[in-house]
């Protein structure tokens, strides 16, 4: 089964035929919303709105452990996550789609592991995104005629405030291309759950200090709405191109990770 996580502005996908809406209880509390299970591009898909379909959960309050645990309990092995992001690399324009390849974590107060008890686990996170799943999305972009950046580094900040100009300038020196608030701990929790995980960022605005305009949530919503057609086409094509069986090493991420 393939899982899709919808970020800001992505609450449903045209062509996704929902057959079941399932509430899941987890050891970590309630997920962001009920899971929608159905069919997309001939594949069984489970969809979850990260901020809920009412968008009433801010990034720092998302119950990431419950969300990932819920997907795992439903039999999901591959996850494709979508999020809105600010563009740091000056060549990125609002509306561009970036398939992320690397990750920098600047969150502070979030629980970022399932293993915070008596078991000590150090999971390998050298490559935070599944190469096989990323390859499927790259091929899907060509088939769907949707242009994407096939690599990019995402820096995850705590939020919910937006960044200062100095912070963005600092992130730029580190090689960050986009900035967002939801990429972590989502990615590492998926890795600890031995799930494949890939992330797509939609650039909604230039990051702080790169434009004279004041940053607002309105431009985020407007850009996501304008990008919906390309994003939906990309997701539908990607789901149809995910291999039936996994050939990557994500499914053995916990091997030799426990002390």
C-alpha positions in Angstrom: 0.0 0.0 0.0 1.1 3.5 -0.8 0.6 6.4 1.6 0.2 10.1 0.7 0.6 13.0 3.1 -1.0 16.2 2.1 0.4 19.5 3.3 -1.0 23.0 3.2 -3.4 23.3 0.3 -3.6 19.6 -0.5 -6.6 18.0 1.1 -7.9 15.8 -1.7 -6.7 14.5 -5.1 -8.9 14.4 -8.2 -9.2 10.8 -9.3 -8.7 9.4 -5.9 -11.7 7.2 -5.3 -12.2 6.9 -1.6 -13.8 3.6 -0.4 -13.2 3.9 3.4 -12.5 6.6 6.0 -10.8 5.0 9.0 -10.1 6.5 12.4 -6.9 5.0 14.0 -6.0 5.0 17.6 -2.3 4.8 18.3 0.0 4.5 21.4 1.0 8.2 20.8 -2.5 9.7 20.6 -4.7 10.6 17.6 -3.3 11.3 14.1 -4.0 14.5 12.4 -7.2 13.2 10.8 -9.0 10.1 9.7 -7.1 8.1 7.0 -8.8 8.0 3.6 -8.3 4.7 1.8 -9.1 4.2 -1.8 -7.7 3.8 -5.3 -5.6 6.1 -7.4 -4.0 5.1 -10.7 -5.0 1.5 -10.1 -3.2 1.3 -6.8 -4.4 1.1 -3.2 -3.6 4.4 -1.6 -4.0 5.8 2.0 -4.2 9.6 2.3 -3.8 11.8 5.4 -4.0 15.6 5.6 -1.1 16.5 7.8 -2.7 19.6 9.3 -6.2 17.9 9.2 -8.7 18.7 6.4 -9.8 21.7 8.4 -6.2 22.9 8.6 -6.4 23.6 12.3 -3.1 21.9 13.4 0.0 24.1 13.3 3.3 22.5 12.2 4.8 22.3 15.7 1.7 20.6 17.0 1.3 17.9 14.4 1.4 14.5 16.1 4.0 13.1 13.7 4.5 9.8 15.7 0.8 9.1 15.6 0.6 9.9 11.9 3.5 7.6 10.9 2.4 4.8 13.3 -1.1 5.0 11.8 0.2 4.5 8.3 2.4 1.6 9.4 -0.6 0.0 11.2 -2.6 0.2 8.0 0.1 -1.7 6.0 1.6 1.2 4.2 5.2 0.6 3.1 5.8 3.7 0.9 5.1 7.3 1.7 5.1 10.3 -0.5 4.8 13.6 1.4 3.9 17.0 0.0 4.6 20.3 1.7 4.6 24.0 1.0 8.1 25.7 1.2 9.8 29.0 0.9 12.4 29.3 -1.8 16.0 30.1 -0.6 17.9 29.2 -3.8 17.4 32.4 -5.9 16.7 30.4 -9.1 13.5 28.9 -7.5 10.3 30.6 -8.4 6.8 30.3 -6.7 5.0 27.3 -8.2 8.1 25.3 -8.8 8.1 21.7 -7.6 11.2 20.3 -5.9 11.8 16.6 -5.3 13.9 16.8 -2.1 17.2 14.9 -1.8 18.7 16.2 1.5 17.5 17.5 4.8 18.7 19.8 7.6 16.9 19.8 10.9 16.5 23.0 12.9 13.5 21.9 14.9 13.8 22.1 18.7 10.8 20.9 20.7 9.5 17.9 18.8 9.8 14.3 19.8 11.8 12.9 16.9 12.0 9.1 17.6 9.9 6.2 18.5 12.8 4.9 20.7 12.9 7.3 23.7 12.6 4.5 26.3 14.9 1.6 27.3 15.9 0.7 23.8 18.7 2.7 22.2 18.5 2.9 18.4 20.7 4.9 16.0 19.1 4.7 12.6 21.2 5.5 9.5 20.0 8.8 8.0 22.7 9.5 5.5 20.2 9.6 2.7 16.9 10.7 4.3 14.8 10.0 1.2 14.3 6.6 -0.5 16.2 6.5 -3.8 13.8 4.0 -5.4 10.8 6.1 -4.5 12.5 9.3 -5.7 13.3 7.6 -9.0 9.7 6.7 -9.5 8.7 10.3 -9.0 11.4 11.5 -11.5 10.0 9.1 -14.1 6.5 10.2 -13.3 7.3 13.8 -13.9 8.4 13.1 -17.5 5.4 10.9 -18.2 3.0 13.5 -16.8 4.7 16.4 -18.5 5.3 18.1 -15.2 8.6 19.9 -14.7 10.3 19.4 -11.4 13.7 20.1 -9.8 14.9 16.5 -9.2 17.0 17.5 -6.2 17.1 20.0 -3.4 18.0 20.4 0.3 15.2 21.2 2.7 15.8 22.9 6.0 13.1 22.3 8.6 12.4 25.0 11.2 10.3 24.9 14.3 7.6 27.5 13.4 5.0 28.6 13.5 6.6 32.0 13.0 8.3 32.6 9.7 12.0 33.0 9.5 14.1 36.2 9.8 16.2 37.4 6.9 19.4 36.6 8.9 18.3 33.0 9.4 17.6 32.6 5.7 21.0 34.1 4.8 22.6 31.6 7.2 20.6 28.6 5.8 21.8 29.7 2.3 25.4 29.4 3.3 24.6 25.8 4.5 23.4 24.9 1.0 19.7 24.9 1.8 17.4 25.4 -1.2 14.0 25.5 0.5 12.7 26.1 4.0 9.6 24.5 5.6 8.2 23.4 9.0 7.0 19.8 8.5 9.8 17.7 7.1 11.0 16.6 10.5 10.5 14.5 12.4 8.2 13.0 9.8 11.1 11.7 7.6 13.1 10.0 10.4 10.0 8.4 12.0 9.3 6.9 8.6 12.9 5.6 8.5 12.6 4.1 12.0 9.4 2.4 10.8 11.3 0.9 7.9 9.1 2.7 5.4 10.2 4.3 2.1 9.7 8.0 2.2 10.0 10.7 -0.4 9.1 14.4 -0.1 7.9 16.9 -2.6 8.1 20.6 -1.8 6.1 23.3 -3.7 7.8 26.6 -3.6 5.1 29.1 -2.6 7.1 32.3 -2.0 10.7 33.6 -1.7 12.0 33.1 1.8 12.5 36.0 4.2 14.8 38.8 3.0 14.7 37.7 -0.7 11.8 39.9 -1.6 10.7 43.3 -0.6 7.1 42.0 -0.2 5.8 41.1 3.2 5.4 37.4 3.7 1.8 36.3 4.2 -0.2 33.1 4.3 -2.3 34.3 1.4 0.4 33.8 -1.1 1.0 30.3 0.2 -2.6 29.4 -0.4 -2.8 31.1 -3.8 0.4 29.5 -5.1 -0.7 26.0 -3.9 -4.1 26.5 -5.7 -2.3 27.5 -8.9 0.1 24.5 -8.6 -2.7 22.0 -7.9 -3.1 20.8 -11.4 0.6 19.9 -11.9 0.9 18.5 -8.4 -2.1 16.2 -8.7 -0.9 15.0 -12.1 2.5 14.3 -10.7 1.1 12.3 -7.7 -1.2 10.2 -9.9 1.6 9.4 -12.2 4.0 8.6 -9.4 1.6 6.3 -7.6 1.2 4.3 -10.8 5.0 3.9 -11.2 5.9 2.8 -7.8 7.3 -0.8 -8.0 5.1 -3.5 -6.7 7.9 -4.8 -4.5 10.7 -2.8 -2.8 14.2 -3.1 -4.1 15.7 -0.5 -1.7 17.1 -1.0 1.8 14.5 1.1 3.7 12.8 -2.1 4.8 15.9 -3.1 6.8 16.7 0.3 8.4 16.7 -1.2 11.9 19.2 -3.9 11.1 22.3 -3.3 13.2 20.8 0.0 14.5 20.1 -1.1 18.1 22.9 -0.8 20.6 
